[in-house]
């Protein structure tokens, strides 16, 4: 392993505290070179690395897999994640590789159209191959200066008052101020940290894959529609060129610890649909369960958890990747503030205070959706009732806002409904609001033209714009786009600037 590669490409702002010479096995300490080491380079880890680099935080991402994923699984980016991509100038790049579909029919796969006028400029779902979105996010982090090393596996760590010593599989050690576990549902970091992961084990397994299908399209569509009247965990969805996404219950098929085979798919298709549709030439095959678990804590000292390392749930509704990316946007600027020395005392604690309840809500709605997929008479009766209720706009809107995270509102105390919510991409005199948030700083949007960010101007930008498309006088936005203050009084603004952005500069 060539550790000299780790510091290659560091910018002039990334001066290390001393020459980088990783400690050999048995040595007491490795030199403190990095501010943050991230275990895992999936969407959450790559997004967090990029967010930290916006603030010149020295980041090393360690990924145990030597190569990116090769199977072409399609994942969905919901409205809130698309907004975050737009805020960092990534949306156009992402849109090139995805396919848009309406933001409806998500909740328990109940086929209802999206309600009108959702509170987002990107109120649609973007289907995109998982390897592609992971590559784009990793490339973005590297472009900003993050160091990514594949085939480097975290096997242990120790933390003290000044930092974290991270041990790799070959016994060598690295040193950083903080460690963040973004290493998935079987997170090594979480297990070593001793954080509880309560919840429910998997009760139902499902096979999922992409493969070519020999049966005529009309026969597939008719039989799929018939089967889905009683089996919601079933579909064959065309991708074009004879390739279909196939989903089928996995009851009694194979060893859970082993990947499924094409024969497993054929067996279950015949059992559920009466035919295997002539499936052949698989692109990838997988299985997933409905285990649902939530970490008791997101932070212990200098070690934090994000993404699937902090929460797992069934993939119904397509919320998992989105939840992890949104964790990273919430954590990134706060951890950077802590490292840069201007964070208010309790700022880093707000990461768990804000994101843990969001994950709880996602776990609850996936539990509910899972029950509604059951073929038992009771859940099917509830499903029929909910299908009727979703004809009411308020019900349909509420459920879509849950799935897409549009409805997330952090508790910032009493205030207007806008407080704590994510502000949509509105028009401002300089173009679009999100274009002003690309550097990960706060923003004071001032329609009165009387306020100032004063001593916080090194952390907060100020736009005086009486024409901005807002129905309130002024808003203070955090770097993640959530509204931290609404009003028009300078002293009240200063109090909130101190709350979120620390003491003003001298």
N, C-alpha and C positions, 0 to 999 in steps of 0.2 A: 504493500500500500504506500503510495507516494503522498505523504502529508504536505510536502512543499506545494502541492497543487492548490491547497485550500486557500492560500492568500493571493493566488494569481488573479489579477483583474480587479483587486480592491481599488476603489477610487481614492483620490487624494484626501478625501474627508474621512477615510477609514483607517487612519494611522493606528497601528496596533500599539499596545502599551509596552511591549518588548518584542524582540525577535520571536517568531513563532517556531517553537521546538516542542512538539507534543511530548508529554511525559511517557517514558517507557514503562512497561509493566513493573510494578513495585515501587515506582517513584512516588513521593508524597503529593506533589502538585504539578499540574500542567499550567503553563502561563495563561493568564486571562486575556484571550485574544478577541473573543466574540461577545457582543452584547446579548444575543439570543441564539440559542441552538433550537431548531425545530426538528422533531422526530416525525418524519412522514412528509412526502411530497405529493400528496393527493391534492384535490381542489382546495381544501381548507389550509393545508400547510403552505402551498404555493401562494394563495391569496394573502395569508398572514405575512409571509416573507416580503411580498410586494408592498403591503401597507407599512411595514416597518422601514423599508428602504426609502419610502417617501420622506422620512425624517432622518435619513443618514444613519440609521441604526445598523450596526455590523451584524449580519445574519448568516448563519450556516444552516442549510437544510440537509438532513441525513435521511436517505431513503434506502431501505434494506433491499428492495428489488433492484436488480441490475439493469433491467430494461423496462420501459413504459408498458402499460397494458397493450396487448395485441388484439384482443377481441373487440368487435365493433358494437358495443351495446349503446343503444340510444337512451340518453337521459334528457330531462326537461328542465329548462331554466324558467322559473316563474317571474312574475312581474317585479317583485322586490329585488331579486338578484339581477335582473336586466337593468333596473335603475342603478344599481351599484356598479355594474359594468359601464354604464353611460357616465357615471360620475368620475370614473378613472380613465375615460377615453378609450375603453376597450370594446364598446358595443358594436361598432361597425366591423371590427375584426371578427367578433363572434358571430354576427349575423351572416357573414359570408359563408359560414359552414353549417348553418342551421336551417330548419324549416319551421315557419310560423304556423300556429293553429290557434283557434279561438280559445279564450280562457273560460271554458265551460266544460261540464261533464267530468269534473275532477273528483268530486266527493263520492266515494264508494262506487265510482263509475256509473252514477245515475245520470242519464243523458238529458241534462237540462242546459239550455244555452246560457252563455255568460250574460249577467245583467249589464245594462247600459251604464255608461259614465262611471266606471270604476276609477278610483282616485289614483291613477297612474298614467303617465304618458306612454307606458309600455305594457298595456293591459292585454297581453297575449302570452301563450306558451311557446318557447323556442325549443324544438327537439334538435339535439345535437349529439353526435357520437361522443361517448365518454372519453376515448383516447384523445380526441381533438380538443375538447374543452380543457382537459388536464394539460395537454401540450401548450395551449395558448396561455394558460395561467402560469405555467412554469417558465415559458419564454419571457413573459412580462416581468416576472420576478428577477430573472437573470439580467434582462435589459436594464433594470433599475439597480443592479449591482449585488444581488443576492448570490451566495455561493451554494451550489447544489452538488451533492456527492452521492452517487448511486452505489449500491453494494456495501454501504456502511451501516452496520446494524448496532443500535443501542442495546446494551445488555445490562447496564447498571448506572447508577448515579448516586452522588452524595451532595447534599447542599449544606452551606454554612451561611454566616451573616453577610458574606461578600459575594457569593456566587454559587455555581453548580459545577461539579466535576463529573463529566459524562464519560462512562467507560464503553468502549466499542468491543465488538466480538473478538478481535485479535488481542485484546488486553490493553491496548493503548488508551490514553485518556485525553479529553479535551476539556477546556474550561470556558465558561460563559457566565454572564450575570444572571440569565434566566434560561429555563428550559420549558418548551411547550410541547406537549404530547398531542400530535395530530396523526397518530399512528393507528387509527381504526378501531373497530369494535372490540378486537382482542388486544387492545393497547398494552404494550409492555410498560410504558411509562405509568399508566394508571395502576397497573398491578403492583409495580415496584413502589409506587407512592402509597399503596395501602388504602386507596379510596374505595369505599363501597360502591357496588354497581347493582343496586336492588331493582327488581322488576320481575317479569315473567319469562320463563324459558319458552322456546319455540314449541307450539302445539301442532301447527300445520305447515307442511313443506310444499313448495311449489316449484315446478320445473319451468325454466325460461331460457329461450335461445333464439337464434336466427338461423334459418336453413331454407333450402329450396324445397318447393312443394310441387308434386306431380299432378295433383287433381286440378280440374278446370276451376277458374276463378268463381264462376257462378255457383258451382257446387260447394265450394269452400264458404262463400258468403252465406248461402242459405243454411248450411248445416251449422255454421258458427252462430247465426242468429237464433236458431232453434235451441242449441245447447245452452246459450247464455240466458235463456229464460229461467233456467234453474241453477246454472253454474256460472257465477260471476268471475271465478278464478279460471277463466278460459277465454282464449281468443286466438285467432290467426289474423294478423294484420299485414297487408302487403306493403313491401318497400319498393317494389318494382323489379323487373328482370327475373320474376319468378321466386324472389326471396321474400320470406315472411317472418315476422316476429311471432313466436309461438309461446303461449302460456297455458299450462295445464296442471291440475293438482297432482302431487307426487306421492300420494298415499301408497305405502307399501313398496316403494321402488328404491332399491339399492341402499347403500350405506351413506348416512348423512355426511360422513367424513370424506367421502370420495366424490369426485365430479360425476355428473350423470353421463350416460352414453346415449347415442342415437336410438338404440334399441329400447332404452327406458322411455324415451319420448313416444316411440311407436306404441309401446305397450299401454301407456296411459291414454294416448289419443284413442286407441281402439276401445279402451274401457269406458271412457267418458263420452266419446262422439260416435263410436261404432265403426270408425275408420281411422287409418293413420294418414290419410290424405296423400300418401306417396312421398312423405318427407325424406329428404336425402341431402347430402353435401352440406353439413352444418358449418356455419361460420364460427359460432361459439355456443357452448352449452353451459348452463349453470343451474343452481338451485338456491332458493332462499327460504328462510323461515319467518315466523312472525314474533320472534323474541322482542321484548320491549323492556329496555333498561335505561336508567338515568343515574349518572354519577352523583353521589351525595355532595361532593364539593368540586368546584372547578379550579380551585387554587389551594395549594398548601405551600406557604412560604414563597420560594422563588420558582416553583414548578406549577404549571398551569395545564389545563386540558381544553381541547376544542374539537369540534366536529364529532365523528363517530366515536372517538375516544371518550367523549362525554355523554353520548346518548345514541342508542340504537332503537330502531322501530321498523315495522314492515314498510316496504317501499310504496304502499298504496298512496296515491295522491302525489307521488314524486317529490316529496319534501326533503329527503335526506341530504342530498348534495347542497341544496339551497340553504338549509339550516346551518350546515357547516361553514359555507362561504359567508353567511351573515354573522356567525360567531366571529370569524376572522376580522370582518370590518369593524365590529364592536370592540374587539380586543386590541387591534393593531395600534390605533392612535393613543390609547390609554397606556399600553406598555411602553410605547415610544416616549410618551410624556414622563413616565417614571424614570426611564433611562436618561432622558435629557435634563431631568432635575427640576422641571416646572410643574409636575403633577400635584394637584391638591392631595392632602393626606389620604383621603378615602377613595380617590378616583379609580384605582385598580380594583378595589372591592366592588365597584358598580358593575364590573363585567359579569360576575356571578349573579348579582342582584337583578340585573336586567335580562340576562340570557337564560338562566335556569328556569324561570317561569315560562318563557317562550317555548323551551323544550318540553316542559311539562304539558303545555297545551297541545303541542304537536303529538306527543305520545298519546294523550287522551283522544285526540280526533282520529288517530290511526287505529286505536283500540276500537272505537265506535265503528269506523269504516270496516274493519275486519269482521266484526259481528254481523254487519249488514251484508257481507259476502257469503255468509253461511247458507247452506241449503236447507237448514231446519225450518219447520213451519213458523216458529215464533219470530226469529230474525227476519224471515221473508215477509211476515205481516208488518213488522216495523218498517222494513224497506218500502213496502207499498204505501204505507202512511206517509213516510218522509218524502217519497216521490210526489205525492199530492201536495204536501206542504211547500215543497220547493217551487210550486207554481206561484207562490207569493214572493214578490220581488225581495222583500226584507229577509226572508229565510234564505233564498238562493244567494243573495248578496253576502249575508253573514258567513255562509259556509265557504264561498269562493274567497272571501277576504282572509279566512283562516288558512286555507290551503296556500294561497299566494303570499301570505305574510303582509298583505296590504293593511290588515286590521291591527297589526302590532302597535301598541302604544305603551311606551315605558312610563313608569310612575315617577314623574318629576314634581309631584305635589299638585296643589290646587291651581287651576288655571283654565284657559280656553281649551276646547277640544283639540285644537291643533298642537298644543303643548305635548311633547313626548312622541309625536308621530313623525313619520318620514315625510318631508316636503316633496311634492311632485316636481317634475322638471318644468318650471314655469318660464314664460318669456320675461326677459329683462332687457334693459337698454343695450347691453353688450351682446345680446343673442339669447342663449339658453342658460338657465341657472346652473345646470350640472357642469357646464364648461368651466365655471369658476371654482369648482371643487376638485379639480384634477390633482392638485398638489397635496391633498389631505390636510388642509388647514381649516380652521373654523371660518365662518362668514357671518358678518353682520349685514343684513339686507334692510336698508333704512329708507323708508318711504317719506319720512319727515324731513330729511336732509339736515337734521339738527344734532344727531348723535355721533359718537366717535368710539372707536375701539381703544383709543388712548395708549396706555402702557402695555396693552396686549397685542399691539400691531405686529409683533414678531411671530404671533401664533394665530391671529385672527385677521382676515381681510375685511375691508369695509366697502360696501357698494351703496352709494346714495342714489336712489332711483325712485322718484315719485310715480313713475309709470309702471312699476313692477306689478304683475298680475296677482296681487294679494288683496285680501279683504281685511287685513289687520295693518296697523301702522308700521311695525318693524318686527323682524324675527332674528334671533341668534341661532345659527345652525352649528351643530357639532361637525367634526370631520366626517362622521358616518351619515350625515344628512338628516339627523333627527333634530327637531325643533327644541332647543334648550331654554328659550325665553320668548315671550310675546309681550309687546308693550311699546311705550314711547317715552319713558322716564330714564334719564341718564344714570341717576343713582341706583335705581333698580337694576338697570343693565349692568352697571359695574359690579353689583353684588353677584349677579349670575355669571359674569365673566370670571370672577374670582372662584366661584363654585366649580366651574368646569375647566378653567384654563390657569388656575393658580394665581400667584401674586403677580402684580404688574411689574414690568421691567423697570429698573431704576432710571 
